[in-house]
Structure formats: C-alpha cells, structure tokens
Amino acid sequence: MSVHVIAAAEAMARLSEFSAIIDARSEDEYAEDHLPGAVNWPSLNNDERKLIGTIYKQVSPFEAQKRGAAIVAANIARHIERDVLDKPRNWQPLAYCWRGGKRSGSLALILGQIGFRVTLVEGGYKAFRGAVLGSLPELAQRLRYRVICGPTGSGKTRLLQALAAAGAQVLDLEDLAKHRSSVLGQIPGQPQPSQKRFETLIWERLRSFDPSRPVFVESESRKVGNLAVPEALIDTMRNSECLDVVLPDEERVALLMEDYDFFVRDRDSFCERLMALTQLRGKVLVTQWQDQVRAGDTESVVRELLAKHYDPGYAASIQRNFKRYGEARDVMLTDRSASTMAAVAQVLASEG
C-alpha cells in the first residue's frame, strides 16, 4: 500500500505535481468550494450524508458507521469502475475530504492497495481553507496594481478583457464573482459563487501572477454583489496607481445597451430590478423609469440612470476610497469598439 499524508500548505504549493485532485465530500460541499482543479468523487452523496447523520444522532454512532461503510464501499467501487480502470501505474492522485479523513482515507486505502501512490491532505478541506485565508494577505500585498477607474459604462470591463488578450496580468473580480458590481449587476441565470469559493478563486489568480509585472484590476467596491473582496486586497488596491477611463456619454449609453441586453429584451425583469432604487431615488422617479421601459424607451432610462444615479455616486465614491485617484492618468477612448479597446490595451500592456 502506498498512501502518504502532507500538510495543506505543502499540498497548495504542489498542486500541479499530482495526476488528479479528488474531493471525496458530497456534491453540496464540493459546490460551496474545493481545491483548484479538483474533481468530485463523493464517498457519501448529499442524501447519503444526511441519512448517516440521522442514524448517528437517532440510533447510534456504531450503526451509522456500519451503514456508512457499506455505502462508501459501493460508491468507491463505482468511482474505480468509471474513472480508474484506464489509469497507468504512475497515476498519482491527491485526495481530501472535510477534516477527519475518513471519507478520503477509505478511497486512499483502496487505491493504495491497487498499487497507486496516493497522497492525502492532512486536515482536509478545513486545513486548506485556513491556509488560503492565511496566505491571501501576503499574496495580495506583494503585487503592484494599476486600477482601472471610470464611471459606469465607460468600458472598464471591456478594457480589462482587451488587456488580458494583450498578455497583461488581469484580475477580473466581477468575472470571478459572476456579478457586474452594481444594483443592476446581477446576471440572469448566473448565481454568484459562495464567499469561500470567491476567495479561493481570488487566491488561485493571485498566486499565478508575476510580482515583477503590474496587475490590472477594476476599481471595485468592497462588495461585488453579495460577495466581499478580501480586506487586504481591497486595501492594497485603494492605495495603488489609478488610470481613469474616459468614454463619450453617447458611447457609454450604447455600450450599456449592449452589455445589459438581457434587460433590453426582458422589460419586466428590468422593471423589477429598478425597484431596488426606490429608497435612493424615490418611488415617483422609479415608477417613471418603469413606465418608460415598458413603453420601449429603455435607452432614455439608461441615460437618466447615468446622470441621476450612477455618475453622482461614482464621483463621490472614487474620490473618497481610492487615495491616488487625484493623480490618475486619463485613458481616452474615442469609442466602444473592440479595435479601440485592443489598441489602448496594447499600449498599456507594453508599459510594464
């Protein structure tokens, strides 16, 4: 048998060395968060985990362990039949479960007896989570950021995407959070990840960056939708060099009509989201906007949202929160086209 145990910090540093990373927890536990690149081989699925928990509490731990062992053995057999029979002798997986190691240990025992070299994460996911939280501040603070500022609709996200295409290092927090970071920023059909998952995704991106090169990031709030940006990261961003993106107002309106086309198509959904502005902008104005949207005049509403809601709030917030915004260099965009974004991104990326 060939089963080894390593600490979570060592596992984090050696993830690329393993043939596979196996999460032996249930589907819900895996969905909440998991190690980068991990595949889910539940030793107990969601329903089975609940069943064993109920037996443990209502009957006895011994009866729960007997029943659990039978289910785990059957599930491991299915995993081997489906995913292991084609693996060569030098296949070397890393496995983990929640904390105690029973679920991943059972899998490792069988794989080890087959002849594979299996490695277990000591302390499981819980130890990994602690190591991620412990290393995030240092990872965030070792990097040099160039913060892309600019009011709503100025093309910040498009410019970030163009920068990534140009080979620059980009941290797109809105993409990781599945949210466009405003009261209307929820993307239909795309639920946000859990807070834990968001932080792991950020950790994974930060550790991939070269500290000798700048990282471009958007001037986010402390929260992106329902998710909080790690404190060390947001604090470092707010003390970093700023670039101020400038796009003509008509181009901003057109850009928003394109980027939020789901609201243009689904008027009822747009009207429902506008309700969130009632407390800030008053029922009369919000009702007026809803009436215009239902009448098909969405473009006028977008223009008014910029003038009466987004721009005033942005002007106050950016000055207050980003310490070096006053010395920001203007990045002038003549239009919203992909070619313009690419040309500007090429210049910014080449500056190093």
C-alpha positions in Angstrom: 0.0 0.0 0.0 1.3 3.5 -0.9 -0.6 6.3 1.0 1.2 9.5 2.1 -0.1 12.4 4.2 1.1 16.0 3.6 0.1 19.3 5.2 -2.4 21.6 3.5 0.3 24.3 2.9 2.5 21.8 1.1 -0.4 20.5 -0.9 -1.2 24.1 -2.0 2.4 24.5 -3.3 2.4 21.2 -5.1 -1.0 21.0 -6.7 0.5 20.8 -10.3 2.5 17.7 -9.4 -0.5 15.4 -8.9 -2.2 13.4 -11.7 -5.6 14.3 -10.2 -7.1 16.1 -7.2 -10.0 14.2 -5.7 -12.6 15.7 -3.4 -14.3 12.9 -1.6 -17.0 15.1 0.0 -20.7 15.4 -1.0 -21.8 17.4 -4.1 -23.0 20.3 -1.9 -19.7 20.6 0.0 -17.8 20.5 -3.3 -20.0 23.1 -4.9 -19.5 25.5 -2.0 -15.7 25.4 -2.5 -13.0 23.0 -3.4 -9.2 22.9 -4.2 -8.3 24.2 -7.6 -8.8 21.6 -10.3 -10.4 19.1 -8.0 -12.9 16.6 -9.3 -15.8 15.3 -7.1 -15.9 11.6 -6.2 -18.4 11.6 -3.3 -17.8 8.8 -0.7 -21.3 9.8 0.5 -23.6 11.9 -1.7 -25.9 14.6 -0.4 -28.8 12.3 0.6 -26.5 9.6 1.9 -24.6 12.0 4.1 -27.9 13.2 5.6 -29.1 9.6 6.2 -25.9 8.7 8.0 -26.1 11.8 10.1 -29.6 11.0 11.1 -28.7 7.4 12.1 -25.7 8.8 14.1 -28.0 11.1 16.1 -31.1 9.0 16.4 -29.8 5.4 16.6 -26.0 5.2 17.5 -22.6 6.1 16.1 -21.9 2.4 15.7 -24.9 1.7 13.5 -24.1 4.9 11.5 -20.6 3.7 10.8 -21.8 0.2 9.7 -24.3 1.7 7.3 -21.9 4.4 6.1 -19.1 1.8 5.4 -21.4 -0.2 3.2 -22.5 2.9 1.2 -18.9 4.3 1.0 -17.6 0.9 -0.3 -20.3 0.8 -3.0 -19.5 4.4 -4.1 -15.8 3.8 -4.2 -16.4 0.7 -6.4 -18.4 2.9 -8.8 -15.7 5.6 -8.9 -13.0 2.9 -9.7 -15.1 1.3 -12.4 -15.8 4.7 -14.0 -12.6 6.6 -13.6 -9.7 4.4 -12.5 -9.6 1.3 -14.7 -7.8 3.2 -17.5 -5.2 4.8 -15.3 -1.5 3.8 -15.6 0.6 2.6 -12.7 2.3 6.0 -12.3 -1.1 7.8 -11.8 -0.6 9.7 -8.5 -3.8 11.4 -7.1 -4.2 13.8 -4.2 -7.3 13.2 -2.1 -9.1 15.0 0.7 -12.4 15.3 2.5 -13.7 17.6 5.1 -11.4 17.3 8.1 -11.1 13.9 9.8 -10.0 12.0 6.7 -12.4 9.0 6.9 -14.1 9.5 3.5 -10.8 10.3 1.7 -8.9 7.7 3.7 -11.3 4.9 2.6 -10.7 5.9 -1.0 -6.9 6.2 -0.5 -6.8 2.8 1.2 -8.3 1.0 -1.8 -6.3 3.0 -4.4 -3.2 2.3 -2.4 -3.8 -1.4 -2.3 -4.3 -1.4 -6.1 -0.7 -0.1 -6.3 -1.2 3.7 -6.9 0.8 6.3 -4.9 -1.9 8.3 -3.1 -1.4 11.5 -1.1 -3.9 12.8 1.5 -4.3 16.3 2.7 -3.8 16.4 6.5 -6.8 18.2 8.0 -8.7 18.0 4.7 -10.6 20.9 3.2 -10.8 22.7 6.5 -7.0 22.9 6.7 -6.8 24.1 3.1 -9.4 26.8 3.8 -7.3 28.0 6.7 -4.2 28.1 4.6 -5.9 30.1 1.9 -7.1 32.7 4.4 -3.7 32.8 6.0 -1.8 33.4 2.7 -4.3 35.8 1.0 -2.9 39.0 2.7 0.7 38.3 1.7 -0.3 37.3 -1.9 -2.4 40.5 -2.3 0.2 42.8 -0.9 3.2 41.5 -2.8 1.7 42.7 -6.1 1.7 46.1 -7.9 -1.8 47.1 -9.1 -2.9 49.5 -11.8 -6.5 50.3 -11.0 -8.8 50.9 -13.9 -11.2 53.7 -12.9 -14.1 55.3 -14.7 -17.9 55.8 -14.4 -20.4 53.2 -15.2 -20.5 52.3 -18.9 -17.0 53.7 -19.6 -15.8 50.3 -20.8 -13.6 49.2 -17.8 -14.6 45.6 -18.2 -14.0 45.6 -21.9 -10.6 47.2 -21.4 -9.7 44.6 -18.8 -10.6 41.8 -21.3 -8.6 43.5 -24.0 -5.6 43.8 -21.6 -5.8 40.1 -20.9 -5.9 39.4 -24.6 -2.8 41.6 -25.0 -0.9 39.4 -22.5 -1.2 41.7 -19.4 -1.9 40.3 -15.9 -5.6 40.9 -15.1 -7.6 40.3 -12.0 -11.3 40.5 -13.1 -13.2 40.4 -9.8 -16.6 40.8 -11.5 -16.0 37.8 -13.6 -14.9 35.7 -10.6 -18.0 36.9 -8.7 -20.4 36.5 -11.6 -21.8 40.0 -11.0 -21.3 43.4 -12.5 -21.0 45.1 -9.2 -24.0 47.5 -9.2 -27.6 47.4 -8.0 -28.5 46.2 -11.5 -25.4 44.0 -11.8 -26.9 40.6 -11.2 -26.5 38.4 -14.3 -29.7 36.4 -15.1 -29.1 32.7 -14.9 -25.7 33.1 -13.3 -25.8 32.6 -9.5 -22.9 34.0 -7.6 -20.4 31.6 -6.1 -20.2 31.2 -2.3 -17.9 33.6 -0.4 -15.5 30.7 0.2 -15.4 29.9 -3.5 -14.8 33.5 -4.4 -11.9 33.8 -2.1 -10.4 30.5 -3.4 -10.7 31.8 -7.0 -9.0 35.1 -6.0 -6.2 33.2 -4.2 -5.7 31.0 -7.3 -5.4 34.0 -9.5 -3.1 36.0 -7.2 -0.7 33.1 -6.8 -0.4 32.8 -10.6 0.8 36.4 -11.1 4.4 37.5 -11.5 5.2 40.2 -8.9 7.6 42.0 -11.3 4.7 42.9 -13.6 1.7 45.0 -12.8 -1.8 43.6 -12.3 -4.7 45.4 -13.9 -7.9 45.5 -11.8 -11.1 47.4 -11.8 -11.9 50.0 -9.1 -14.4 47.8 -7.2 -16.3 48.4 -4.1 -15.7 46.3 -1.0 -18.5 44.1 -2.2 -19.2 42.7 -5.6 -22.9 41.8 -5.4 -23.2 39.7 -2.2 -19.5 38.8 -2.1 -16.9 40.7 0.0 -13.5 41.3 -1.6 -10.7 40.2 0.9 -9.8 43.1 3.1 -6.0 43.0 2.3 -6.7 43.1 -1.4 -9.2 45.9 -1.4 -7.0 48.0 0.9 -3.9 47.5 -1.3 -6.0 48.3 -4.4 -7.2 51.5 -2.9 -3.6 52.7 -2.3 -2.5 51.8 -5.8 -1.9 53.7 -9.1 -5.1 54.7 -10.9 -5.9 55.0 -14.6 -9.1 57.0 -15.4 -11.0 55.7 -18.4 -12.9 58.4 -20.4 -15.6 57.5 -23.0 -18.1 59.9 -24.6 -21.5 59.8 -23.0 -23.4 58.6 -26.1 -20.9 55.7 -26.4 -21.4 54.9 -22.7 -25.2 54.6 -23.3 -24.7 52.4 -26.3 -22.2 50.2 -24.5 -24.6 49.6 -21.6 -27.4 48.8 -24.0 -25.2 46.1 -25.5 -23.7 44.8 -22.2 -27.1 44.7 -20.5 -29.0 43.5 -23.5 -30.9 41.0 -21.3 -32.6 43.9 -19.6 -33.4 45.4 -23.0 -35.0 42.1 -24.1 -36.8 41.4 -20.7 -38.5 44.6 -19.7 -40.3 43.0 -16.8 -37.0 41.9 -15.3 -35.5 45.4 -15.7 -38.5 47.0 -14.0 -38.2 44.6 -11.1 -34.5 45.4 -10.7 -35.3 49.1 -10.8 -37.4 48.6 -7.6 -34.1 48.3 -5.7 -33.5 52.1 -6.4 -36.8 53.2 -4.7 -35.2 54.1 -1.4 -32.4 56.1 -3.0 -34.2 57.8 -5.9 -37.8 57.8 -4.7 -40.9 56.0 -5.8 -42.1 58.7 -8.3 -38.9 58.6 -10.3 -38.5 54.8 -10.3 -42.2 54.5 -11.4 -41.5 56.9 -14.2 -38.5 54.9 -15.3 -40.5 51.7 -15.2 -43.2 53.2 -17.4 -40.6 54.3 -19.9 -39.1 50.8 -20.0 -42.5 49.2 -20.6 -43.1 51.7 -23.4 -39.9 50.6 -25.1 -37.8 53.7 -24.2 -35.1 51.8 -22.3 -32.3 54.0 -23.8 -33.7 57.2 -22.2 -33.8 55.4 -18.8 -30.2 54.3 -19.2 -29.2 57.8 -19.9 -31.1 59.1 -16.8 -29.7 56.4 -14.7 -26.2 57.5 -15.5 -26.9 61.2 -14.9 -29.1 60.9 -11.8 -27.8 57.7 -10.1 -24.6 56.2 -11.2 -22.4 59.3 -12.0 -23.1 61.3 -8.8 -22.5 58.2 -6.7 -19.3 57.3 -8.5 -17.8 60.7 -8.3 -18.1 60.8 -4.6 -17.1 57.2 -4.0 -13.9 57.2 -6.2 -12.5 60.3 -4.6 -13.2 59.0 -1.1 -11.9 55.5 -1.5 -9.0 55.5 -4.0 -6.2 57.5 -2.4 -4.3 58.1 -5.7 -7.3 58.9 -7.9 -6.4 62.6 -7.9 -3.2 61.9 -9.8 -4.8 59.4 -12.2 -3.8 59.5 -15.8 -6.6 59.7 -18.3 -7.1 56.9 -20.7 -9.1 58.3 -23.6 -11.3 56.0 -25.6 -12.8 57.5 -28.8 -15.5 54.8 -29.0 -16.5 51.4 -27.5 -15.3 49.3 -30.4 -13.1 46.2 -29.9 -10.4 47.7 -32.1 -10.2 50.8 -30.0 -10.0 48.7 -26.8 -7.3 46.5 -28.3 -5.2 49.4 -29.4 -5.3 51.1 -26.0 -4.8 47.8 -24.2 -1.7 47.2 -26.3 -0.2 50.5 -25.2 -1.0 50.0 -21.5 0.3 46.4 -21.5 3.6 47.4 -23.2 4.3 50.0 -20.5 5.2 47.2 -18.0 
